[in-house]
Amino acid sequence: MPLNQNTLQPLNAAVLSDTLDSLGLMQQAMKPFMRPLDDALQLIGRARTGLYMPVYASPAPGENPYEVEIALVDDLAPGDVVVLACDGPTERIAPWGELLSTASVARGAAGCVTDGLVRDVKQIREMRFPVFCGGIGPLDTKGRARMVERDVPVMCGGVTVRRGDLVFGDVDGVVVIPQAVEQEVVRRALEKVSGENQSREALQRGEKLADVFRRLGIL
């Protein structure tokens, strides 16, 4: 099954989380503090990761503290999701803002997920660029943090994320699907959505919840 925006659009984070649970993968939903800037937007794409570390001094003259993150953004491909691990939630690291969003949109990226802070929120919302974050704040990373590696395994929002993992986000939260199981997860999740639709229709007709659950096994 080719996985693309159209294939995954009928899904939602809750169904994907349930499906991953059924396969014994019960640590794939990011922590509840990870919230979207725009509740109406859906995020679907492949992870491109960045790892941040805190720093406690301004860069030396002539030093570029943004070198690694610039390289990551400039290398984005259509459908990529930037996943920035800041060991959040944090009160001092805001790695994402308007200009990085603008550059990402120009490259066809699908969104950004960070357990750090995000700034320039008004402008990002106007772009309708999906961003999930651990909080909102105006702080620049310069003198506070630095991306030290990119495209390496990271821990973001409590979930291990590797380059190429499938990232799905909506108003319920962010779920990460490892590449090794993505075909099976999506297949089962689409079946679950179909079953939930049948359950909803039966309940709307007035059938008892116990009877519907006994017949369809979905709740």
KOLVO-620636 format. One record per residue: residue number from 1; x, y, z of N, C-alpha, C in turn. Coordinates in pm, whole numbers. Example, Ala and Ser with C-alpha at 12.3 -4.5 7.8 and 13.67 -1.06 7.14 Angstrom:
<fidos>
+------+--------+--------+--------+--------+--------+--------+--------+--------+--------+
! resi !    n_x !    n_y !    n_z !   ca_x !   ca_y !   ca_z !    c_x !    c_y !    c_z !
+------+--------+--------+--------+--------+--------+--------+--------+--------+--------+
!    1 !   1319 !   -569 !    780 !   1230 !   -450 !    780 !   1320 !   -330 !    780 !
!    2 !   1285 !   -225 !    708 !   1367 !   -106 !    714 !   1290 !      3 !    787 !
+------+--------+--------+--------+--------+--------+--------+--------+--------+--------+
</fidos>
This chain:
<fidos>
+------+--------+--------+--------+--------+--------+--------+--------+--------+--------+
! resi !    n_x !    n_y !    n_z !   ca_x !   ca_y !   ca_z !    c_x !    c_y !    c_z !
+------+--------+--------+--------+--------+--------+--------+--------+--------+--------+
!    1 !     84 !   -119 !      0 !      0 !      0 !      0 !     88 !    125 !      0 !
!    2 !     80 !    209 !   -104 !    157 !    333 !   -101 !    101 !    428 !      5 !
!    3 !    190 !    479 !     89 !    146 !    566 !    197 !    168 !    711 !    155 !
!    4 !     60 !    788 !    152 !     67 !    928 !    118 !    -42 !   1004 !    192 !
!    5 !    -49 !   1134 !    168 !   -145 !   1218 !    238 !   -287 !   1166 !    219 !
!    6 !   -322 !   1127 !     98 !   -459 !   1082 !     71 !   -490 !    951 !    143 !
!    7 !   -391 !    862 !    150 !   -412 !    734 !    219 !   -438 !    755 !    367 !
!    8 !   -363 !    848 !    427 !   -365 !    863 !    573 !   -467 !    966 !    622 !
!    9 !   -519 !   1048 !    533 !   -607 !   1157 !    576 !   -730 !   1109 !    653 !
!   10 !   -791 !    992 !    619 !   -908 !    948 !    695 !   -877 !    907 !    839 !
!   11 !   -750 !    892 !    873 !   -712 !    844 !   1005 !   -707 !    958 !   1106 !
!   12 !   -687 !    921 !   1231 !   -669 !   1020 !   1337 !   -572 !    964 !   1440 !
!   13 !   -521 !   1053 !   1524 !   -418 !   1013 !   1620 !   -467 !    906 !   1716 !
!   14 !   -593 !    916 !   1758 !   -646 !    820 !   1854 !   -651 !    679 !   1795 !
!   15 !   -699 !    668 !   1672 !   -707 !    537 !   1607 !   -567 !    480 !   1586 !
!   16 !   -474 !    562 !   1542 !   -338 !    514 !   1523 !   -275 !    471 !   1655 !
!   17 !   -299 !    546 !   1762 !   -247 !    506 !   1893 !   -305 !    372 !   1937 !
!   18 !   -436 !    355 !   1920 !   -500 !    227 !   1955 !   -439 !    113 !   1874 !
!   19 !   -416 !    137 !   1746 !   -362 !     32 !   1660 !   -220 !     -4 !   1702 !
!   20 !   -139 !     95 !   1732 !     -4 !     67 !   1781 !     -9 !     -9 !   1913 !
!   21 !   -101 !     28 !   2001 !   -119 !    -44 !   2128 !   -146 !   -192 !   2101 !
!   22 !   -232 !   -219 !   2001 !   -271 !   -357 !   1973 !   -154 !   -442 !   1925 !
!   23 !    -49 !   -374 !   1876 !     72 !   -444 !   1832 !    180 !   -445 !   1940 !
!   24 !    144 !   -400 !   2059 !    239 !   -397 !   2170 !    330 !   -276 !   2172 !
!   25 !    304 !   -179 !   2084 !    385 !    -56 !   2077 !    309 !     54 !   2150 !
!   26 !    328 !     59 !   2281 !    244 !    142 !   2366 !    310 !    273 !   2409 !
!   27 !    424 !    306 !   2347 !    495 !    429 !   2383 !    514 !    519 !   2261 !
!   28 !    417 !    520 !   2170 !    434 !    592 !   2044 !    358 !    724 !   2037 !
!   29 !    280 !    755 !   2138 !    208 !    883 !   2141 !    288 !    981 !   2227 !
!   30 !    315 !   1100 !   2172 !    390 !   1200 !   2247 !    311 !   1249 !   2367 !
!   31 !    380 !   1302 !   2464 !    319 !   1342 !   2590 !    214 !   1452 !   2569 !
!   32 !    118 !   1461 !   2661 !      5 !   1553 !   2641 !     42 !   1700 !   2629 !
!   33 !    160 !   1740 !   2674 !    196 !   1881 !   2660 !    226 !   1920 !   2515 !
!   34 !    236 !   1823 !   2426 !    263 !   1852 !   2285 !    133 !   1891 !   2216 !
!   35 !    116 !   2021 !   2190 !     -9 !   2072 !   2138 !     10 !   2143 !   2004 !
!   36 !    -93 !   2139 !   1918 !    -83 !   2208 !   1789 !   -104 !   2358 !   1805 !
!   37 !    -38 !   2435 !   1718 !    -68 !   2578 !   1714 !   -205 !   2604 !   1655 !
!   38 !   -251 !   2515 !   1567 !   -382 !   2528 !   1505 !   -454 !   2394 !   1516 !
!   39 !   -560 !   2391 !   1596 !   -632 !   2265 !   1620 !   -693 !   2206 !   1494 !
!   40 !   -714 !   2287 !   1391 !   -784 !   2240 !   1272 !   -693 !   2168 !   1174 !
!   41 !   -561 !   2178 !   1193 !   -468 !   2123 !   1094 !   -425 !   1980 !   1129 !
!   42 !   -405 !   1902 !   1026 !   -356 !   1765 !   1039 !   -211 !   1763 !    989 !
!   43 !   -128 !   1687 !   1056 !     14 !   1675 !   1022 !     43 !   1532 !    981 !
!   44 !     98 !   1514 !    860 !    133 !   1381 !    812 !    264 !   1393 !    734 !
!   45 !    365 !   1315 !    771 !    489 !   1319 !    695 !    597 !   1233 !    756 !
!   46 !    716 !   1243 !    696 !    832 !   1164 !    737 !    926 !   1248 !    822 !
!   47 !    974 !   1187 !    930 !   1057 !   1260 !   1026 !   1194 !   1292 !    971 !
!   48 !   1235 !   1417 !    994 !   1375 !   1462 !    981 !   1411 !   1521 !   1117 !
!   49 !   1505 !   1462 !   1184 !   1527 !   1492 !   1325 !   1642 !   1589 !   1350 !
!   50 !   1630 !   1663 !   1459 !   1737 !   1749 !   1507 !   1747 !   1739 !   1658 !
!   51 !   1870 !   1730 !   1707 !   1895 !   1715 !   1851 !   1958 !   1843 !   1905 !
!   52 !   1896 !   1900 !   2008 !   1946 !   2023 !   2070 !   2011 !   1993 !   2205 !
!   53 !   2109 !   2075 !   2239 !   2165 !   2072 !   2373 !   2165 !   2215 !   2427 !
!   54 !   2150 !   2230 !   2558 !   2154 !   2366 !   2614 !   2295 !   2422 !   2613 !
!   55 !   2304 !   2553 !   2598 !   2431 !   2625 !   2615 !   2403 !   2744 !   2706 !
!   56 !   2508 !   2799 !   2763 !   2489 !   2903 !   2866 !   2578 !   3023 !   2841 !
!   57 !   2616 !   3044 !   2714 !   2697 !   3160 !   2678 !   2671 !   3195 !   2533 !
!   58 !   2685 !   3322 !   2501 !   2668 !   3366 !   2364 !   2780 !   3310 !   2276 !
!   59 !   2753 !   3289 !   2146 !   2858 !   3235 !   2058 !   2973 !   3333 !   2043 !
!   60 !   3088 !   3278 !   2012 !   3206 !   3362 !   1988 !   3185 !   3444 !   1862 !
!   61 !   3252 !   3559 !   1851 !   3240 !   3641 !   1730 !   3273 !   3561 !   1604 !
!   62 !   3186 !   3572 !   1504 !   3206 !   3500 !   1380 !   3154 !   3359 !   1378 !
!   63 !   3111 !   3309 !   1494 !   3060 !   3172 !   1503 !   2912 !   3171 !   1465 !
!   64 !   2868 !   3072 !   1387 !   2728 !   3059 !   1347 !   2659 !   2955 !   1435 !
!   65 !   2576 !   2999 !   1531 !   2512 !   2903 !   1621 !   2398 !   2827 !   1555 !
!   66 !   2359 !   2868 !   1434 !   2245 !   2805 !   1365 !   2289 !   2712 !   1253 !
!   67 !   2416 !   2679 !   1245 !   2469 !   2609 !   1129 !   2399 !   2477 !   1102 !
!   68 !   2380 !   2395 !   1204 !   2324 !   2261 !   1182 !   2176 !   2270 !   1148 !
!   69 !   2101 !   2358 !   1215 !   1959 !   2368 !   1185 !   1935 !   2427 !   1046 !
!   70 !   2019 !   2521 !   1004 !   2008 !   2574 !    868 !   2030 !   2462 !    766 !
!   71 !   2130 !   2378 !    790 !   2157 !   2267 !    700 !   2039 !   2171 !    693 !
!   72 !   1976 !   2146 !    807 !   1860 !   2057 !    809 !   1745 !   2115 !    727 !
!   73 !   1711 !   2240 !    752 !   1598 !   2302 !    681 !   1626 !   2311 !    532 !
!   74 !   1748 !   2346 !    494 !   1780 !   2358 !    352 !   1778 !   2223 !    280 !
!   75 !   1785 !   2114 !    356 !   1787 !   1979 !    298 !   1650 !   1912 !    298 !
!   76 !   1547 !   1983 !    344 !   1414 !   1923 !    351 !   1360 !   1890 !    213 !
!   77 !   1283 !   1781 !    207 !   1216 !   1739 !     84 !   1065 !   1745 !    107 !
!   78 !    987 !   1745 !     -1 !    841 !   1746 !     14 !    794 !   1631 !    103 !
!   79 !    706 !   1664 !    196 !    651 !   1564 !    287 !    730 !   1543 !    414 !
!   80 !    846 !   1607 !    427 !    924 !   1592 !    550 !    859 !   1666 !    666 !
!   81 !    875 !   1610 !    785 !    834 !   1675 !    910 !    958 !   1696 !    995 !
!   82 !    986 !   1820 !   1030 !   1099 !   1851 !   1117 !   1062 !   1811 !   1260 !
!   83 !   1146 !   1729 !   1323 !   1123 !   1685 !   1461 !   1244 !   1728 !   1543 !
!   84 !   1222 !   1825 !   1632 !   1332 !   1885 !   1708 !   1322 !   1846 !   1855 !
!   85 !   1424 !   1777 !   1902 !   1426 !   1727 !   2040 !   1504 !   1824 !   2128 !
!   86 !   1436 !   1880 !   2227 !   1495 !   1981 !   2316 !   1491 !   1939 !   2462 !
!   87 !   1457 !   1810 !   2487 !   1444 !   1761 !   2624 !   1337 !   1839 !   2699 !
!   88 !   1227 !   1865 !   2627 !   1120 !   1949 !   2682 !   1025 !   1873 !   2772 !
!   89 !    927 !   1946 !   2830 !    905 !   2089 !   2806 !   1015 !   2174 !   2871 !
!   90 !   1046 !   2281 !   2802 !   1154 !   2366 !   2846 !   1108 !   2510 !   2847 !
!   91 !   1166 !   2592 !   2933 !   1129 !   2732 !   2941 !   1228 !   2822 !   2868 !
!   92 !   1333 !   2763 !   2806 !   1438 !   2849 !   2753 !   1483 !   2816 !   2611 !
!   93 !   1425 !   2714 !   2548 !   1466 !   2677 !   2413 !   1347 !   2690 !   2319 !
!   94 !   1353 !   2786 !   2227 !   1250 !   2805 !   2125 !   1315 !   2790 !   1988 !
!   95 !   1325 !   2667 !   1937 !   1401 !   2645 !   1814 !   1325 !   2678 !   1686 !
!   96 !   1196 !   2708 !   1694 !   1117 !   2720 !   1571 !   1041 !   2852 !   1569 !
!   97 !   1036 !   2912 !   1448 !    965 !   3038 !   1432 !    924 !   3060 !   1288 !
!   98 !    893 !   3186 !   1256 !    837 !   3221 !   1126 !    931 !   3192 !   1010 !
!   99 !   1058 !   3232 !   1021 !   1147 !   3220 !    906 !   1178 !   3074 !    874 !
!  100 !   1197 !   2991 !    976 !   1218 !   2849 !    950 !   1093 !   2787 !    889 !
!  101 !    975 !   2831 !    935 !    850 !   2782 !    876 !    841 !   2823 !    730 !
!  102 !    875 !   2948 !    701 !    869 !   2997 !    563 !    960 !   2917 !    472 !
!  103 !   1084 !   2893 !    517 !   1178 !   2814 !    438 !   1129 !   2671 !    419 !
!  104 !   1066 !   2615 !    521 !   1016 !   2478 !    513 !    898 !   2468 !    416 !
!  105 !    808 !   2565 !    421 !    695 !   2566 !    328 !    745 !   2571 !    184 !
!  106 !    847 !   2653 !    159 !    902 !   2667 !     24 !    959 !   2535 !    -28 !
!  107 !    999 !   2446 !     62 !   1054 !   2317 !     22 !    952 !   2206 !     24 !
!  108 !    828 !   2239 !     54 !    722 !   2140 !     53 !    713 !   2056 !    178 !
!  109 !    780 !   2100 !    285 !    774 !   2023 !    411 !    632 !   2019 !    465 !
!  110 !    604 !   1916 !    545 !    468 !   1893 !    593 !    441 !   1954 !    729 !
!  111 !    545 !   1993 !    803 !    521 !   2051 !    935 !    641 !   2038 !   1024 !
!  112 !    621 !   2074 !   1150 !    727 !   2069 !   1251 !    669 !   2019 !   1382 !
!  113 !    749 !   1939 !   1452 !    716 !   1892 !   1587 !    837 !   1919 !   1675 !
!  114 !    818 !   1986 !   1786 !    926 !   2008 !   1881 !    874 !   2006 !   2023 !
!  115 !    951 !   1945 !   2112 !    913 !   1953 !   2254 !    972 !   2076 !   2320 !
!  116 !   1033 !   2162 !   2239 !   1072 !   2295 !   2286 !    961 !   2395 !   2263 !
!  117 !    997 !   2524 !   2265 !    901 !   2631 !   2246 !    897 !   2674 !   2100 !
!  118 !    790 !   2743 !   2064 !    776 !   2802 !   1931 !    741 !   2949 !   1948 !
!  119 !    794 !   3033 !   1859 !    762 !   3175 !   1861 !    709 !   3218 !   1723 !
!  120 !    673 !   3345 !   1709 !    614 !   3397 !   1585 !    484 !   3321 !   1552 !
!  121 !    407 !   3294 !   1655 !    291 !   3208 !   1640 !    187 !   3267 !   1545 !
!  122 !    162 !   3396 !   1554 !     62 !   3458 !   1467 !     96 !   3436 !   1320 !
!  123 !    222 !   3459 !   1285 !    264 !   3443 !   1145 !    255 !   3298 !   1099 !
!  124 !    293 !   3204 !   1187 !    287 !   3063 !   1150 !    142 !   3020 !   1130 !
!  125 !     53 !   3065 !   1217 !    -88 !   3031 !   1199 !   -142 !   3086 !   1067 !
!  126 !    -99 !   3204 !   1031 !   -146 !   3262 !    904 !    -99 !   3180 !    784 !
!  127 !     16 !   3115 !    797 !     66 !   3027 !    689 !    -13 !   2897 !    680 !
!  128 !    -82 !   2860 !    787 !   -149 !   2730 !    799 !    -47 !   2617 !    782 !
!  129 !     67 !   2636 !    848 !    172 !   2536 !    849 !    160 !   2458 !    980 !
!  130 !    140 !   2326 !    975 !    118 !   2249 !   1098 !    242 !   2246 !   1187 !
!  131 !    227 !   2294 !   1310 !    335 !   2292 !   1407 !    280 !   2244 !   1540 !
!  132 !    348 !   2147 !   1600 !    315 !   2097 !   1734 !    434 !   2128 !   1824 !
!  133 !    406 !   2172 !   1947 !    516 !   2216 !   2031 !    486 !   2193 !   2178 !
!  134 !    593 !   2209 !   2258 !    581 !   2195 !   2402 !    543 !   2323 !   2473 !
!  135 !    530 !   2432 !   2399 !    492 !   2560 !   2459 !    521 !   2674 !   2362 !
!  136 !    488 !   2793 !   2405 !    506 !   2914 !   2324 !    590 !   3012 !   2404 !
!  137 !    689 !   3074 !   2339 !    771 !   3173 !   2407 !    854 !   3249 !   2307 !
!  138 !    903 !   3369 !   2343 !    972 !   3455 !   2247 !   1123 !   3434 !   2239 !
!  139 !   1178 !   3342 !   2315 !   1323 !   3332 !   2330 !   1393 !   3277 !   2206 !
!  140 !   1499 !   3342 !   2165 !   1586 !   3289 !   2061 !   1674 !   3179 !   2122 !
!  141 !   1717 !   3084 !   2039 !   1806 !   2979 !   2090 !   1948 !   3030 !   2112 !
!  142 !   1987 !   3137 !   2044 !   2125 !   3186 !   2055 !   2162 !   3217 !   2199 !
!  143 !   2268 !   3155 !   2248 !   2310 !   3170 !   2386 !   2234 !   3083 !   2483 !
!  144 !   2138 !   3005 !   2431 !   2058 !   2917 !   2518 !   2063 !   2771 !   2475 !
!  145 !   2073 !   2747 !   2345 !   2074 !   2609 !   2295 !   2134 !   2606 !   2156 !
!  146 !   2169 !   2484 !   2115 !   2226 !   2467 !   1982 !   2190 !   2328 !   1931 !
!  147 !   2153 !   2319 !   1801 !   2135 !   2188 !   1741 !   2274 !   2128 !   1716 !
!  148 !   2297 !   2011 !   1773 !   2430 !   1951 !   1765 !   2438 !   1838 !   1663 !
!  149 !   2323 !   1775 !   1631 !   2321 !   1668 !   1531 !   2187 !   1671 !   1460 !
!  150 !   2188 !   1620 !   1338 !   2062 !   1608 !   1264 !   2052 !   1468 !   1202 !
!  151 !   1927 !   1427 !   1179 !   1898 !   1296 !   1119 !   1954 !   1181 !   1201 !
!  152 !   1952 !   1198 !   1334 !   1990 !   1091 !   1426 !   1867 !   1055 !   1510 !
!  153 !   1864 !    935 !   1570 !   1753 !    904 !   1659 !   1747 !   1003 !   1775 !
!  154 !   1626 !   1050 !   1807 !   1608 !   1145 !   1915 !   1489 !   1101 !   2001 !
!  155 !   1482 !   1160 !   2119 !   1365 !   1143 !   2206 !   1293 !   1276 !   2208 !
!  156 !   1173 !   1281 !   2151 !   1095 !   1404 !   2144 !    957 !   1379 !   2204 !
!  157 !    921 !   1458 !   2303 !    789 !   1441 !   2365 !    769 !   1304 !   2425 !
!  158 !    879 !   1240 !   2465 !    869 !   1109 !   2527 !    871 !    992 !   2431 !
!  159 !    888 !   1017 !   2301 !    887 !    911 !   2200 !   1018 !    911 !   2124 !
!  160 !   1075 !    793 !   2101 !   1192 !    781 !   2016 !   1151 !    800 !   1870 !
!  161 !   1220 !    889 !   1801 !   1189 !    920 !   1661 !   1316 !    902 !   1579 !
!  162 !   1303 !    830 !   1467 !   1415 !    810 !   1376 !   1381 !    871 !   1240 !
!  163 !   1484 !    912 !   1170 !   1462 !    966 !   1036 !   1379 !    869 !    953 !
!  164 !   1276 !    921 !    887 !   1191 !    839 !    802 !   1070 !    781 !    870 !
!  165 !   1063 !    786 !   1004 !    942 !    740 !   1073 !    823 !    824 !   1028 !
!  166 !    708 !    762 !   1029 !    585 !    831 !    991 !    534 !    909 !   1112 !
!  167 !    510 !   1038 !   1094 !    463 !   1125 !   1202 !    323 !   1172 !   1167 !
!  168 !    230 !   1153 !   1261 !     91 !   1193 !   1240 !     47 !   1277 !   1359 !
!  169 !    -10 !   1394 !   1331 !    -58 !   1480 !   1438 !   -193 !   1540 !   1405 !
!  170 !   -276 !   1552 !   1506 !   -401 !   1625 !   1496 !   -434 !   1681 !   1632 !
!  171 !   -556 !   1727 !   1653 !   -590 !   1795 !   1777 !   -575 !   1704 !   1899 !
!  172 !   -578 !   1572 !   1879 !   -562 !   1478 !   1990 !   -416 !   1456 !   2029 !
!  173 !   -322 !   1494 !   1943 !   -182 !   1477 !   1977 !   -100 !   1426 !   1861 !
!  174 !     24 !   1383 !   1892 !    119 !   1337 !   1790 !    153 !   1190 !   1814 !
!  175 !    147 !   1112 !   1707 !    180 !    971 !   1711 !    293 !    945 !   1612 !
!  176 !    389 !    861 !   1652 !    502 !    826 !   1565 !    494 !    677 !   1532 !
!  177 !    496 !    646 !   1403 !    484 !    507 !   1356 !    619 !    463 !   1298 !
!  178 !    686 !    368 !   1363 !    814 !    321 !   1309 !    798 !    262 !   1169 !
!  179 !    898 !    287 !   1085 !    889 !    240 !    947 !    868 !     90 !    936 !
!  180 !    926 !     14 !   1028 !    920 !   -132 !   1018 !    778 !   -186 !   1027 !
!  181 !    687 !   -111 !   1089 !    550 !   -162 !   1108 !    445 !    -72 !   1043 !
!  182 !    486 !     27 !    966 !    390 !    126 !    919 !    282 !     66 !    828 !
!  183 !    318 !    -26 !    742 !    217 !    -83 !    652 !    108 !   -155 !    731 !
!  184 !    149 !   -236 !    828 !     53 !   -310 !    910 !    -31 !   -215 !    995 !
!  185 !     33 !   -113 !   1053 !    -40 !    -17 !   1137 !   -145 !     56 !   1055 !
!  186 !   -108 !    105 !    939 !   -203 !    181 !    858 !   -317 !     91 !    809 !
!  187 !   -285 !    -30 !    769 !   -390 !   -122 !    725 !   -491 !   -147 !    836 !
!  188 !   -441 !   -177 !    956 !   -532 !   -204 !   1068 !   -608 !    -78 !   1109 !
!  189 !   -542 !     37 !   1103 !   -607 !    161 !   1143 !   -721 !    196 !   1047 !
!  190 !   -701 !    174 !    917 !   -809 !    200 !    822 !   -926 !    107 !    846 !
!  191 !   -898 !    -18 !    879 !  -1006 !   -111 !    914 !  -1079 !    -65 !   1039 !
!  192 !  -1006 !    -13 !   1137 !  -1068 !     34 !   1261 !  -1157 !    155 !   1236 !
!  193 !  -1112 !    245 !   1149 !  -1195 !    361 !   1116 !  -1326 !    315 !   1052 !
!  194 !  -1318 !    217 !    962 !  -1439 !    164 !    899 !  -1532 !    104 !   1004 !
!  195 !  -1475 !     29 !   1099 !  -1557 !    -29 !   1206 !  -1617 !     77 !   1296 !
!  196 !  -1541 !    183 !   1325 !  -1595 !    292 !   1408 !  -1710 !    362 !   1338 !
!  197 !  -1699 !    376 !   1207 !  -1809 !    438 !   1132 !  -1935 !    354 !   1143 !
!  198 !  -1921 !    221 !   1134 !  -2036 !    133 !   1150 !  -2094 !    144 !   1291 !
!  199 !  -2006 !    150 !   1391 !  -2053 !    162 !   1529 !  -2130 !    293 !   1550 !
!  200 !  -2076 !    402 !   1497 !  -2141 !    533 !   1511 !  -2281 !    531 !   1449 !
!  201 !  -2289 !    473 !   1330 !  -2419 !    469 !   1262 !  -2520 !    386 !   1342 !
!  202 !  -2474 !    274 !   1399 !  -2563 !    190 !   1479 !  -2610 !    264 !   1605 !
!  203 !  -2519 !    333 !   1670 !  -2555 !    408 !   1791 !  -2651 !    523 !   1758 !
!  204 !  -2630 !    585 !   1642 !  -2720 !    693 !   1602 !  -2860 !    641 !   1572 !
!  205 !  -2871 !    514 !   1532 !  -3002 !    452 !   1509 !  -3070 !    416 !   1641 !
!  206 !  -2995 !    426 !   1751 !  -3054 !    398 !   1881 !  -3020 !    263 !   1938 !
!  207 !  -2930 !    189 !   1874 !  -2891 !     60 !   1929 !  -2815 !     79 !   2061 !
!  208 !  -2825 !    -19 !   2148 !  -2755 !    -14 !   2277 !  -2604 !    -28 !   2255 !
!  209 !  -2528 !     49 !   2334 !  -2383 !     44 !   2323 !  -2331 !    -97 !   2346 !
!  210 !  -2388 !   -168 !   2445 !  -2342 !   -304 !   2474 !  -2363 !   -396 !   2354 !
!  211 !  -2476 !   -381 !   2285 !  -2505 !   -466 !   2169 !  -2409 !   -435 !   2055 !
!  212 !  -2383 !   -307 !   2034 !  -2293 !   -268 !   1925 !  -2152 !   -318 !   1952 !
!  213 !  -2108 !   -303 !   2078 !  -1973 !   -349 !   2112 !  -1963 !   -500 !   2101 !
!  214 !  -2068 !   -570 !   2140 !  -2065 !   -716 !   2132 !  -2054 !   -761 !   1986 !
!  215 !  -2119 !   -689 !   1895 !  -2119 !   -728 !   1755 !  -1992 !   -686 !   1683 !
!  216 !  -1944 !   -563 !   1709 !  -1832 !   -509 !   1633 !  -1699 !   -507 !   1710 !
!  217 !  -1706 !   -511 !   1842 !  -1585 !   -515 !   1923 !  -1503 !   -387 !   1918 !
!  218 !  -1569 !   -275 !   1892 !  -1498 !   -146 !   1881 !  -1561 !    -45 !   1975 !
!  219 !  -1473 !     26 !   2048 !  -1521 !    129 !   2141 !  -1422 !    246 !   2139 !
+------+--------+--------+--------+--------+--------+--------+--------+--------+--------+
</fidos>
